[in-house]
Amino acid sequence: MSTYQETAQGRSEIARRVLVIQKDRARQQALRRAFGPTGVPGWEFIFVDRLEDAPVPVHDDPPYLHCIDASYREDEIKAYIARRRAEDTAHTVLALCGDSDRPKARSLFRHGIYDCVTEPYEPEELVRVLERSHERARLARETALRSAEVARKSEEAASLEHAMASVIFSTKRIAKHLSLEEFCRALMTELSILFGASGGSFYLVEGSRLVRVYALDPGHAPDEIVLPLAEGSFLDVARKTGRPVLASDIQNERQAAPSGFSGYKDDSCLVLPVFHNGDDLVAFISLHDRKAAAFSQREKTIGAALASVSAGFLRALRTLAETRERESHYEHFFREGLTVNFIALPDGRLSLANPAFYNLFCAGKPPVSGLSVVPFFARKREWETLVRRLKKEKTIDNLETELVDAAGGRRQLFGNLVANTNDKGGLVSVSAVFFDVTQKKILERELNHSVKMEAIGRLAGGVAHDFNNLITAILGYCEVVKDRVTDKEMAEEIEGIRRAGEKASSLTRQLLSLTRKKSQTPAPLNLARLVREIERLLARVIGEDIDLVSSFSAAEPVIRAERGEIEQVIMNLVVNARDAMPGGGRIGISISEEDAGRAGRAQAGPTGRWIVLRVSDEGVGMSEETQRHLFEPFYSTKEKGKGTGLGLSLVYGIVRRAGGYVAVESSPRNGSTFSLYFPKAVGTKPAADPPRTVSRPCSGDERILVVDDEKVVRQIVSRVLKKFGYAVCEAADGAQAIALARKARRPIKCAVIDLVMPGMSGPELAAELAKIVPGLKVLFVSGYAPEDIGGNAGFGGPGGLPARSVNGRNGHGGAEFVTKPFRADELARKVREILDREE
């Protein structure tokens, strides 16, 4: 049983042991008899004869009740009491008195005697005195222990107060630093001053490693420590326990080697883990010193407090650094990005804008105070509408709008708007990020138009092909019948039918032009020379009430295109300009040369230059809606019955095939200007005019094979050839033609074959016939132009036959070709030419 322990009831207890010092033997025996042979239950008695024989309390359970003979001298008793009280204030001393000692015993009370036991010794009275004295000793002992605890707590509180004062003072000095490096330097310097550390390092936790930010002695610690940490090391223990680790003697610590401290000359180490929110390890602080036991619990407490404070600062500093980095990126994006960025107040006043905005809408001029974005929006009140939406929706994504640039041009913009609000949700400003997609929209419109043109062209090509077959028959029969008719009036009627057929033939040629992706025979062409040559024709077309004015500023306006197509382009534009001015006016034709940047395109011809042909009028002009559909096939701005809607579609297609593009400027009642941009051709000269052809005889008596799946075409071709003396045999398809060639008694000299037929194409049939009839001459006919067919049906493609110029319309070199509809003499002349040619 210990001297001082907590019982089950929570009271402090001391041993019930009594030291009796009685030099009078008789009185000592009287006391022993008073306690009886077995003593008092629960009590232990120790008897000695002299004061100097009293046992020294070196064990854990010394006697706290002392009964001393009052017959000793007063100074001896006084010294004894002082000695025992010095050992422990809980010691209680009783006086053993006889009758003669009572006066002396009363005087001893002032020296610390608690009570006295007088003769005769009554057991009951003796037990009551002992119990009372024991309780007093117990209370004294408890009071002493509590006083010691209070003193210790007071000392700890004072030490903690001093530590917290040090932490607060140090925190104030390190908190003023706003960069991570300066903060760590100030913190480590402060710790070295507080603790007298000779070295130390600050490590940040970054992913799978510890990165040293600052060191009191840079050469003393590695720049990086790989994670996970060595098992059982100082850092590992601090990480797992979340508490500081203090090592007073590194050389004798078993964790020293895995911590990397074994090679150090230092003897003491203090490791402080830095946790954010209690579980997020963000850093380590390590301090060391060359003296053993250089760090104490006080330093450990202060260090832990500073580490805890540092966690919040570290998180704030890292957040601040990240914010600054984001702001830097945002500033770079806002200022240097290619997007049009601005921040405006709800009333439209510009608060902030980037250079791209000023370059586009202010011609690069410096910011103007009070500038508003409202006038830049092409649609009236659009800004007010957007602000109302932002108040409800907070963001507007994928907005497509139109703004007016510094030059007055319309710009298509695509982007997002974001509402910047205050704490109450009120709109403070609007942030806008826009992409200038004007060029993209132009390309999209051109692509959509090209796709539409291709689809319509395919349809138109099929219709024109079938229509050409019918016109071929109509024109052919007109020529056959006209030669037989002697009645003048009927001959004139037949001539009217023929003219109508030729007009229909011109319409089909326009339809077929829609299907072409490239010029028939592109060649160098001087635009200025061409315009001068056709000026008289244009003047007759527009009439006397309209003036035609031309001007040429380009020195060598040479392009690569087909002359006939460019003539058709100019004629269509001039006729449209004439129709737009029913009351007369002026039509201007100009030719200039511009570079790619001014023309608004990224590239042009080999020299980066454009030849620009402009046709302008003073007519009624066009609305924006009309301009959006202007180049669509069959879309006409003219009255019903006065236009086919193909003219501008042909212009668009021809210019695009020449590598150029078309721009239109027009508004109602302000006339129109069509600008045609062609890449400038360099290093070439315009082709000379073709030599005149000399007419030759068309008749003959050779055997001709006519192959066409259209019966009406097959019959008229046969009749025309028979009219000129040829012997003709007909076939509706390739199989019949091959059979006729094998059975023919008279050799076939020439085959007139439709290019596109079901089952077997014209080129495939020609190849088979060449095996049967060596040296066979072939003339292909078709309602399609050869460049419109390409590799289809084997013409001009793998396994097919290349084409060569026949009637001035097409040419690839190789087999002969003539397009439908054709005149009778034209067909006969071509057959004769083929038959007379020597291979």
C-alpha positions in Angstrom: 0.0 0.0 0.0 1.5 3.4 -1.1 1.7 6.3 1.2 -0.6 8.4 -1.0 -3.2 6.9 -3.2 -6.7 7.5 -4.4 -9.3 5.1 -2.9 -12.5 3.9 -4.5 -14.3 6.8 -3.0 -11.7 9.2 -4.3 -10.2 10.2 -0.9 -6.4 10.4 -0.3 -5.1 7.8 2.1 -1.9 7.3 4.2 -0.7 4.2 6.0 -2.0 3.6 9.6 1.5 3.3 11.0 2.5 4.8 14.4 6.1 5.4 15.7 6.2 5.4 19.5 9.3 6.9 21.2 9.1 6.2 24.9 12.3 6.0 26.9 10.5 5.0 30.1 10.2 1.2 30.0 7.2 1.1 32.4 5.2 3.6 30.3 6.2 1.7 27.2 4.8 -1.5 28.7 1.7 0.3 29.7 1.1 1.4 26.1 1.7 -2.1 24.8 -0.8 -3.4 27.3 -3.3 -0.7 26.3 -3.2 -1.9 22.8 -3.7 -5.5 23.8 -1.8 -8.6 22.7 -3.0 -8.3 19.1 -2.9 -4.5 18.9 -5.6 -2.3 17.4 -7.1 -3.7 14.2 -5.8 -1.8 11.1 -2.9 -0.1 12.9 0.8 -0.9 13.0 3.0 0.2 15.9 6.8 0.7 16.0 8.4 1.1 19.5 11.8 2.7 20.1 13.5 3.8 23.3 15.4 6.9 22.1 14.9 9.8 19.7 18.1 9.0 17.8 16.7 5.4 17.2 13.7 6.7 15.2 13.9 5.1 11.7 14.8 7.3 8.8 11.8 7.3 6.3 13.6 6.1 3.2 10.9 3.7 2.2 7.6 4.6 0.4 5.4 4.1 3.5 7.0 6.0 6.5 5.0 6.5 9.7 3.1 9.8 9.7 1.9 9.5 13.4 4.6 10.1 15.9 4.1 9.6 19.7 7.0 11.1 21.6 7.7 11.0 25.3 7.1 14.5 26.7 9.9 14.0 29.2 12.5 14.8 26.5 14.0 18.2 26.6 11.9 20.8 24.8 14.6 21.7 22.3 15.0 18.0 21.4 11.3 17.6 20.8 11.3 20.9 18.8 14.2 19.8 16.6 12.5 16.4 16.0 9.3 18.0 14.9 11.1 20.4 12.6 13.0 17.5 11.0 9.9 15.5 10.4 8.0 18.5 9.0 10.9 19.2 6.6 10.5 15.7 5.3 6.7 16.1 4.8 4.2 18.5 6.2 1.8 15.6 6.8 3.8 14.3 9.8 1.7 14.6 13.0 3.4 14.5 16.4 1.6 13.5 19.7 3.0 13.9 23.2 3.0 11.0 25.7 2.5 12.6 29.1 2.4 11.6 32.7 0.9 13.8 35.5 4.2 15.6 35.9 4.6 16.3 32.1 1.2 18.0 31.5 2.4 21.6 31.9 5.3 20.9 29.6 3.1 19.2 27.0 0.9 22.2 26.8 3.9 24.4 26.1 5.0 22.1 23.3 1.8 22.8 21.3 3.3 26.1 20.1 6.2 24.0 18.6 3.9 21.8 16.5 2.5 19.1 19.0 -0.9 18.2 17.6 -2.4 16.3 20.6 -1.3 14.5 23.8 -2.0 11.0 25.3 -2.0 11.0 29.1 -1.7 8.3 31.7 -3.5 6.1 32.5 -3.7 5.0 28.9 -7.3 4.0 28.1 -7.6 1.9 24.9 -10.8 3.6 23.7 -9.4 7.1 24.3 -6.1 6.1 22.7 -7.9 4.9 19.5 -10.0 8.1 19.3 -6.8 10.2 19.6 -5.1 8.1 16.9 -8.1 8.3 14.5 -8.3 12.0 14.9 -4.6 12.4 14.4 -4.6 10.1 11.4 -7.3 12.2 9.7 -5.3 15.3 10.4 -2.2 13.8 8.9 -4.2 12.6 5.9 -5.7 16.1 5.3 -2.3 17.7 5.7 -0.8 15.3 3.2 -3.6 16.0 0.7 -3.3 19.7 1.2 0.5 19.5 0.6 0.1 17.5 -2.6 -2.6 19.8 -3.9 -0.5 22.8 -3.1 2.4 21.2 -5.0 0.1 20.5 -8.0 -1.1 24.0 -7.9 2.4 25.3 -7.8 3.4 23.0 -10.7 0.3 24.1 -12.8 1.2 27.7 -12.0 4.7 27.2 -13.2 3.5 25.4 -16.4 1.0 28.2 -17.0 3.7 30.8 -16.6 5.9 28.8 -18.9 3.0 28.4 -21.4 2.2 32.1 -21.2 5.8 32.9 -21.9 5.7 30.4 -24.8 2.5 31.9 -26.2 4.0 35.3 -25.9 7.0 34.1 -27.9 4.7 32.5 -30.5 2.6 35.7 -30.8 5.6 37.9 -31.0 7.2 35.6 -33.6 3.9 35.3 -35.6 3.7 39.0 -35.9 7.2 39.2 -37.3 6.7 36.4 -39.9 3.2 37.3 -40.9 4.2 40.4 -42.7 5.8 38.4 -45.5 3.6 37.7 -48.5 5.8 35.3 -50.5 6.4 31.7 -49.6 10.1 32.0 -49.6 10.3 35.1 -47.5 7.8 33.6 -45.0 9.8 30.4 -44.6 13.0 32.3 -44.2 11.5 34.5 -41.5 10.0 31.5 -39.7 13.2 29.5 -39.7 15.2 32.6 -38.6 12.7 33.2 -35.7 12.9 29.5 -34.6 16.7 29.6 -34.6 16.7 32.8 -32.4 14.1 31.3 -30.0 15.7 27.9 -29.6 19.4 28.7 -30.4 19.4 26.1 -33.2 22.5 25.8 -35.2 20.7 24.5 -38.3 17.3 23.6 -39.7 15.2 23.2 -42.9 11.7 23.8 -44.1 10.2 21.2 -46.4 6.9 21.5 -48.4 5.0 18.4 -49.2 4.5 18.3 -53.0 3.0 15.1 -54.3 5.5 12.3 -53.8 8.3 14.3 -52.5 9.4 16.8 -49.9 10.9 20.0 -51.4 13.2 22.2 -49.4 12.1 25.8 -49.5 14.6 27.3 -47.0 17.5 26.1 -44.9 19.5 27.8 -42.1 22.5 25.9 -43.4 21.8 24.9 -47.1 24.5 22.3 -47.3 23.3 20.4 -44.3 20.1 18.9 -45.7 19.1 17.5 -49.2 17.1 19.6 -51.6 14.4 16.9 -51.9 13.3 13.8 -49.9 11.4 11.1 -51.8 8.1 9.9 -50.3 7.0 7.7 -48.7 9.4 8.4 -45.8 11.6 5.7 -44.3 9.7 3.6 -41.8 10.4 4.6 -38.2 12.3 7.8 -39.1 11.9 11.0 -37.2 9.8 12.4 -40.1 7.8 9.3 -40.4 7.0 9.2 -36.7 6.0 12.9 -36.8 3.8 12.2 -39.8 2.0 9.2 -38.3 1.5 10.6 -34.8 0.8 14.2 -35.9 3.0 15.4 -33.0 6.5 16.9 -32.8 9.4 14.5 -32.3 12.2 15.5 -29.9 15.6 13.6 -30.0 18.1 14.7 -27.3 20.9 12.4 -28.5 20.7 11.6 -32.3 23.7 9.3 -32.2 22.0 7.0 -29.8 18.6 7.1 -31.4 17.7 4.0 -33.4 15.7 6.2 -35.8 18.8 8.3 -36.6 20.0 6.2 -39.6 16.7 6.1 -41.5 16.2 9.8 -40.8 19.5 10.6 -42.5 20.9 12.1 -39.4 23.6 9.5 -38.7 26.3 11.5 -40.6 25.5 14.7 -38.7 27.8 16.3 -36.1 24.7 17.5 -34.3 23.4 15.9 -31.2 19.8 17.2 -30.8 16.9 17.3 -33.3 13.4 18.6 -33.2 10.9 17.7 -36.0 7.7 19.6 -36.3 5.0 18.4 -38.7 2.7 21.1 -40.2 -0.9 19.9 -40.7 -3.7 21.9 -42.2 -7.2 21.2 -40.7 -5.7 18.5 -38.5 -5.1 15.8 -41.1 -3.6 17.4 -44.3 0.2 17.3 -44.0 1.6 20.3 -45.9 5.1 20.7 -44.5 7.9 19.6 -42.1 10.2 21.8 -40.0 13.4 20.2 -38.8 15.7 21.9 -36.3 19.1 20.6 -35.0 21.9 21.6 -32.8 25.4 20.5 -32.0 24.7 20.2 -28.3 23.0 17.3 -26.7 19.6 18.0 -25.1 19.7 21.5 -26.7 15.9 21.4 -27.1 13.4 20.9 -24.2 9.7 20.4 -23.8 9.3 24.2 -23.8 10.9 24.4 -27.3 8.7 21.5 -28.4 5.6 23.3 -27.2 6.5 26.6 -28.8 7.5 24.8 -32.0 4.3 22.9 -32.2 2.3 26.2 -31.7 4.3 28.0 -34.5 3.9 25.0 -36.8 0.1 25.1 -36.2 0.0 28.8 -36.9 2.2 28.3 -40.0 -0.2 25.8 -41.5 -2.8 28.5 -41.9 -0.3 31.0 -43.3 1.1 28.4 -45.7 -2.3 27.6 -47.1 -3.1 31.3 -47.4 0.3 32.0 -49.1 -0.1 29.1 -51.5 -3.7 30.2 -52.3 -2.4 33.7 -52.8 0.4 32.4 -55.1 -2.1 30.3 -57.1 -4.4 33.3 -57.3 -1.6 35.5 -58.5 -0.7 32.9 -61.1 -4.3 32.6 -62.3 -4.5 36.4 -62.4 -1.3 36.5 -64.4 -2.7 33.9 -66.8 -6.0 35.7 -67.0 -4.2 39.1 -67.5 -2.1 37.5 -70.3 -5.2 35.9 -71.8 -7.2 39.1 -71.5 -4.5 41.4 -72.8 -2.6 39.3 -75.3 -5.2 36.8 -76.5 -6.6 36.9 -80.0 -10.2 37.0 -78.6 -12.1 40.3 -78.3 -12.4 40.8 -74.5 -14.1 43.6 -72.6 -15.8 44.4 -69.4 -18.7 46.9 -69.5 -21.1 48.4 -67.0 -24.8 47.6 -67.3 -25.5 50.9 -69.1 -22.9 49.9 -71.7 -20.0 52.2 -70.6 -16.7 50.4 -71.2 -14.8 49.6 -68.0 -11.9 47.5 -69.5 -11.0 46.1 -72.9 -8.0 44.4 -74.5 -6.0 45.5 -77.5 -7.9 43.2 -79.8 -11.1 45.1 -79.0 -9.5 48.5 -79.7 -7.8 47.3 -82.9 -11.1 46.0 -84.2 -13.5 48.6 -83.1 -11.4 51.7 -82.5 -8.8 51.3 -85.2 -6.1 50.7 -82.5 -6.6 54.1 -80.9 -5.9 54.6 -77.2 -8.9 54.0 -74.8 -11.4 56.7 -74.8 -12.9 57.7 -71.5 -16.7 57.1 -71.3 -16.7 54.9 -74.4 -19.9 52.8 -74.7 -20.2 49.4 -76.4 -23.9 50.0 -77.2 -23.3 51.7 -80.6 -21.0 48.8 -81.7 -24.0 46.3 -81.8 -25.5 46.2 -85.2 -29.0 45.4 -84.0 -30.7 48.2 -82.1 -31.3 47.7 -78.3 -29.5 44.4 -78.4 -27.3 45.4 -75.5 -30.4 46.2 -73.3 -31.8 42.8 -74.3 -28.6 41.0 -73.3 -28.4 42.9 -70.0 -32.0 41.8 -69.1 -31.1 38.2 -69.9 -28.0 38.3 -67.8 -29.9 39.6 -64.8 -32.0 36.4 -64.9 -29.6 33.8 -66.4 -26.2 35.2 -65.1 -24.5 33.7 -68.2 -25.1 33.7 -72.0 -23.2 31.0 -73.8 -22.5 30.5 -77.5 -23.9 34.0 -78.4 -23.8 34.9 -82.1 -24.1 38.6 -82.8 -23.1 41.2 -85.2 -21.0 44.3 -84.4 -19.8 47.2 -86.5 -16.1 47.7 -86.7 -14.1 50.9 -86.9 -14.4 51.0 -90.7 -18.2 50.6 -90.6 -18.0 46.9 -91.7 -20.2 44.2 -90.1 -18.3 41.7 -88.0 -19.7 38.3 -87.0 -18.8 37.5 -83.3 -19.3 34.3 -81.3 -18.7 34.0 -77.6 -19.9 34.2 -74.0 -21.2 36.9 -71.6 -20.9 36.6 -67.8 -22.7 38.7 -65.2 -20.5 40.1 -62.4 -22.7 40.5 -59.4 -22.5 42.0 -55.9 -23.3 40.2 -52.6 -27.0 40.9 -53.1 -27.0 39.4 -56.6 -27.3 42.7 -58.4 -25.6 43.1 -61.7 -22.4 45.2 -61.4 -20.7 44.6 -64.8 -20.6 42.3 -67.8 -17.6 40.3 -68.9 -17.5 39.4 -72.6 -15.2 37.1 -74.5 -15.8 37.0 -78.3 -14.2 35.3 -81.3 -14.2 37.2 -84.6 -15.8 34.5 -86.9 -16.5 36.8 -89.8 -14.1 35.0 -92.1 -15.4 31.7 -90.9 -19.0 32.7 -91.6 -18.0 33.7 -95.1 -16.3 30.4 -95.7 -19.3 28.6 -94.3 -21.6 30.4 -96.6 -19.4 29.7 -99.5 -19.2 26.0 -98.5 -22.9 25.8 -98.1 -23.4 27.5 -101.4 -20.9 25.1 -103.0 -22.7 22.1 -101.6 -26.1 23.5 -102.7 -24.7 24.2 -106.1 -23.3 20.7 -106.4 -26.6 19.1 -105.5 -28.6 21.4 -107.8 -25.9 20.9 -110.5 -26.3 17.2 -110.3 -30.0 17.5 -110.8 -29.6 20.1 -113.5 -27.0 18.0 -115.3 -29.4 15.0 -115.4 -32.2 17.2 -116.7 -30.0 18.9 -119.2 -28.7 15.6 -120.5 -32.1 14.3 -121.2 -33.2 17.6 -122.6 -30.2 17.7 -124.9 -31.3 14.4 -126.4 -34.7 15.9 -127.2 -33.2 19.1 -128.6 -30.8 17.1 -130.7 -33.7 15.3 -132.3 -35.7 18.6 -132.7 -32.9 20.5 -134.4 -32.0 17.5 -136.5 -35.5 16.9 -137.8 -35.8 20.7 -138.4 -32.8 20.6 -140.7 -34.1 17.4 -142.4 -37.6 18.7 -142.9 -36.5 22.2 -143.9 -34.5 20.9 -146.9 -37.6 19.1 -148.2 -40.1 22.0 -147.7 -40.6 24.3 -150.6 -43.4 26.4 -149.1 -41.8 29.6 -147.9 -44.2 30.2 -145.0 -43.8 26.7 -143.7 -40.0 27.0 -144.0 -40.1 30.1 -141.8 -42.2 28.2 -139.2 -39.6 25.4 -139.2 -36.9 28.0 -138.8 -38.8 29.4 -135.8 -38.8 25.9 -134.3 -35.1 25.6 -134.9 -34.4 29.0 -133.3 -36.5 28.0 -130.2 -34.5 24.8 -130.1 -31.2 26.6 -130.2 -32.4 28.9 -127.4 -33.3 25.9 -125.4 -29.8 24.5 -126.1 -28.3 27.7 -124.7 -30.4 27.2 -121.5 -29.1 23.6 -121.1 -25.5 24.8 -121.5 -26.2 27.2 -118.6 -27.6 24.3 -116.5 -24.6 22.2 -117.4 -22.2 25.0 -116.3 -23.6 24.6 -112.8 -22.1 21.1 -112.6 -18.6 22.1 -113.6 -15.9 22.5 -110.8 -13.2 23.8 -113.2 -12.9 25.7 -116.3 -13.0 23.9 -119.6 -9.7 25.2 -121.0 -8.2 27.7 -118.5 -5.5 29.8 -120.2 -3.8 33.2 -119.5 -6.3 35.9 -120.2 -5.8 39.7 -120.1 -9.0 41.1 -118.5 -8.5 44.7 -119.7 -8.0 43.5 -123.3 -11.1 41.3 -123.1 -13.3 44.1 -121.7 -12.2 46.5 -124.5 -13.0 43.9 -127.1 -16.5 43.3 -125.9 -17.4 47.0 -125.0 -19.3 47.5 -128.3 -21.3 44.4 -127.8 -22.1 45.4 -124.1 -23.1 48.9 -125.3 -25.6 47.4 -127.7 -27.0 45.1 -125.0 -27.6 47.9 -122.3 -29.2 50.4 -124.6 -28.7 54.1 -125.3 -30.2 55.4 -122.0 -27.3 53.9 -120.0 -23.7 55.0 -120.0 -21.0 52.4 -119.8 -17.8 53.7 -118.2 -14.6 51.6 -117.9 -11.4 52.3 -116.1 -8.2 50.1 -115.8 -5.6 50.8 -113.1 -3.8 47.4 -113.3 -0.8 47.3 -115.6 -1.0 43.6 -116.4 -4.4 42.2 -115.3 -3.7 38.6 -116.5 -5.6 35.7 -114.9 -6.0 32.0 -115.8 -9.6 31.3 -117.0 -11.6 30.3 -120.1 -12.3 33.3 -122.3 -15.9 32.3 -123.1 -16.8 31.8 -119.4 -15.4 35.2 -118.4 -17.3 36.8 -121.3 -20.4 35.2 -120.0 -19.7 36.5 -116.4 -19.2 40.1 -117.6 -22.3 39.9 -119.8 -24.5 38.5 -117.0 -23.3 41.2 -114.5 -23.9 44.0 -117.1 -27.3 42.8 -118.0 -28.3 42.6 -114.3 -27.0 46.1 -113.8 -29.1 47.3 -116.8 -32.2 45.6 -115.4 -31.6 47.3 -112.0 -31.8 50.8 -113.7 -35.1 50.8 -115.7 -34.9 54.6 -115.8 -31.3 54.7 -117.1 -28.1 55.5 -115.4 -24.4 54.6 -115.4 -22.7 51.2 -115.3 -19.0 51.2 -114.3 -16.5 48.5 -115.1 -13.1 48.8 -113.4 -10.0 46.6 -113.2 -7.5 47.0 -110.4 -4.7 45.0 -108.7 -4.7 44.5 -104.9 -2.6 42.6 -102.4 -4.0 39.7 -100.3 -4.2 41.7 -97.1 -6.3 44.5 -98.6 -8.5 42.0 -100.4 -9.3 40.3 -97.1 -8.0 36.9 -98.0 -5.0 35.0 -96.5 -3.6 34.1 -99.9 -4.0 34.8 -103.6 -2.0 33.8 -106.6 1.7 32.9 -106.8 2.6 36.6 -106.2 0.0 37.1 -103.4 -1.9 39.5 -105.6 -5.5 39.7 -106.8 -6.9 41.1 -110.1 -10.2 42.7 -109.2 -13.0 43.2 -111.7 -15.8 45.5 -110.4 -19.1 46.0 -112.1 -21.2 48.8 -110.4 -24.6 50.4 -111.1 -26.8 53.2 -109.7 -29.9 51.0 -109.6 -32.4 50.0 -107.0 -29.9 48.0 -104.9 -30.6 44.9 -102.7 -31.6 44.2 -99.2 -29.5 42.0 -96.9 -32.1 39.2 -97.3 -31.7 39.3 -101.0 -27.9 39.3 -100.8 -28.0 36.1 -98.7 -29.8 34.2 -101.5 -28.2 36.1 -104.4 -26.0 33.2 -105.8 -28.5 30.4 -105.3 -29.6 28.7 -108.5 -33.1 29.6 -109.7 -33.3 32.5 -107.3 -34.2 35.7 -109.2 -34.9 39.2 -108.2 -36.6 40.0 -111.5 -40.3 39.8 -112.3 -41.8 36.4 -113.1 -41.0 35.3 -116.7 -38.0 37.8 -117.0 -35.3 35.8 -115.4 -34.1 32.2 -115.0 -32.2 32.7 -111.7 -29.1 31.1 -113.3 -27.1 34.2 -114.2 -25.5 35.0 -110.9 -25.1 31.3 -110.0 -23.1 30.9 -113.2 -21.0 34.0 -112.2 -20.3 32.5 -108.8 -19.4 29.0 -110.2 -17.1 30.4 -112.9 -15.2 32.7 -110.6 -14.8 30.0 -108.0 -13.5 27.6 -110.7 -10.9 30.2 -111.6 -9.7 30.2 -107.9 -11.4 33.5 -107.0 -14.3 34.8 -105.0 -17.2 37.3 -105.3 -18.0 40.1 -103.0 -21.1 42.2 -103.1 -21.8 45.7 -101.7 -25.4 46.9 -101.9 -28.3 48.5 -100.1 -31.8 49.5 -101.1 -31.8 52.6 -103.4 -28.0 52.9 -103.3 -27.0 50.7 -106.2 -24.8 47.6 -106.2 -21.2 46.7 -106.8 -20.0 43.2 -107.7 -16.3 42.7 -107.0 -14.7 39.6 -108.7 -11.3 38.7 -107.2 -9.1 36.5 -109.5 -5.6 35.3 -108.5 -3.0 37.1 -110.7 -1.2 34.9 -113.2 2.5 35.6 -113.7 5.1 34.3 -116.1 2.5 33.5 -118.9 1.2 35.4 -121.9 -2.4 35.4 -123.2 -3.0 32.9 -126.0 -3.3 34.2 -129.5 -6.6 34.0 -131.4 -7.2 30.6 -133.0 -6.7 30.4 -136.7 -9.8 30.3 -139.0 -10.8 26.9 -140.1 -11.3 26.2 -143.8 -14.6 24.4 -144.7 -14.3 21.0 -146.2 -16.7 18.4 -147.8 -18.9 16.5 -145.3 -20.2 13.7 -147.5 -19.0 10.1 -147.9 -20.0 6.5 -148.5 -18.2 4.7 -145.6 -20.1 2.4 -143.3 -21.0 4.0 -139.9 -22.2 2.3 -136.7 -24.5 4.5 -134.6 -24.9 3.4 -130.9 -27.3 5.3 -128.6 -29.8 4.1 -126.0 -32.2 7.0 -126.9 -34.1 5.9 -129.9 -35.1 9.4 -131.1 -31.4 10.5 -131.0 -30.2 7.3 -132.7 -32.7 7.7 -135.5 -32.0 11.4 -136.3 -28.2 10.8 -136.2 -28.7 7.9 -138.7 -30.9 10.1 -140.9 -28.4 12.9 -140.9 -25.5 10.6 -141.8 -27.5 8.9 -144.5 -28.4 12.3 -145.9 -24.7 12.9 -146.5 -24.3 9.5 -148.3 -23.0 7.3 -145.5 -24.2 3.7 -145.0 -25.5 3.5 -141.4 -26.3 0.6 -139.1 -27.9 1.2 -135.6 -27.6 -0.4 -132.2 -29.4 0.5 -128.9 -26.7 -0.8 -126.6 -23.2 -2.3 -126.4 -24.3 -5.9 -126.9 -26.2 -5.1 -130.1 -23.2 -3.1 -131.4 -20.8 -5.9 -130.8 -23.1 -8.4 -132.5 -23.4 -6.1 -135.5 -19.7 -5.6 -135.7 -19.1 -9.4 -135.8 -21.7 -10.1 -138.4 -21.0 -7.1 -140.7 -20.1 -8.1 -144.3 -18.9 -4.7 -145.1 -16.2 -3.3 -142.7 -17.3 -0.6 -140.3 -15.0 2.5 -140.7 -16.4 4.7 -137.9 -18.6 4.3 -134.8 -20.7 7.2 -133.4 -21.2 6.1 -129.8 -23.2 7.8 -126.9 -20.8 8.3 -124.0 -23.1 7.3 -121.2 -25.3 4.2 -121.7 -26.8 1.6 -119.3 -24.9 -1.7 -119.1 -21.8 -0.8 -121.0 -20.4 2.7 -121.3 -19.2 4.3 -124.5 -15.5 4.0 -123.8 -15.9 0.3 -122.7 -17.8 -0.4 -126.0 -15.1 1.4 -128.0 -12.4 -0.8 -126.4 -14.4 -4.0 -127.3 -15.1 -2.9 -130.9 -11.4 -2.1 -131.4 -10.7 -5.8 -130.8 -13.2 -6.8 -133.5 -12.5 -4.0 -136.0 -8.8 -3.0 -136.0 -8.3 0.6 -136.9 -11.9 1.6 -136.1 -12.4 5.4 -135.8 -14.7 6.5 -132.8 -16.7 9.7 -132.3 -18.3 10.1 -128.8 -21.5 12.1 -128.4 -23.2 13.1 -125.1 -25.5 15.5 -123.5 -22.8 15.9 -120.8 -19.5 17.7 -121.3 -16.5 15.4 -120.8 -15.2 17.4 -117.8 -18.6 16.9 -116.1 -18.3 13.2 -116.4 -14.6 12.6 -115.5 -13.9 9.0 -114.6 -17.6 8.0 -114.8 -18.5 5.7 -117.6 -14.8 5.2 -118.2 -14.3 8.5 -119.9 -11.0 10.2 -119.0 -10.5 7.7 -116.1 -8.9 4.3 -115.6 -9.8 2.0 -118.5 -11.4 4.9 -120.4 -10.4 7.0 -123.3 -9.2 10.6 -123.0 -11.1 13.3 -124.9 -9.8 15.8 -127.4 -11.3 19.0 -128.7 -14.0 18.5 -131.3 -16.2 21.6 -131.6 -14.3 24.1 -129.7 -16.0 23.3 -126.4 -13.8 20.6 -124.7 -10.4 19.0 -125.0 -8.2 16.5 -123.3 -6.4 15.0 -126.3 -7.2 11.4 -127.6 -10.6 10.2 -128.8 -13.0 12.6 -130.5 -16.0 14.1 -128.8 -19.0 16.2 -129.7 -21.7 17.5 -127.3 -25.4 17.4 -127.8 -27.3 19.2 -129.3 -25.2 19.6 -132.5 -26.0 20.7 -136.1 -26.3 18.2 -138.8 -23.5 19.7 -140.9 -21.3 19.8 -137.7 -21.8 16.1 -137.1 -21.2 15.2 -140.7 -18.1 17.4 -140.9 -16.6 15.8 -137.7 -17.2 12.3 -139.1 -15.6 13.2 -142.3 -12.6 14.7 -140.5 -12.2 11.5 -138.4 -12.4 9.3 -141.5 -9.8 11.4 -143.4 -7.3 11.5 -140.6 -4.3 9.3 -141.1 -3.2 7.3 -138.0 
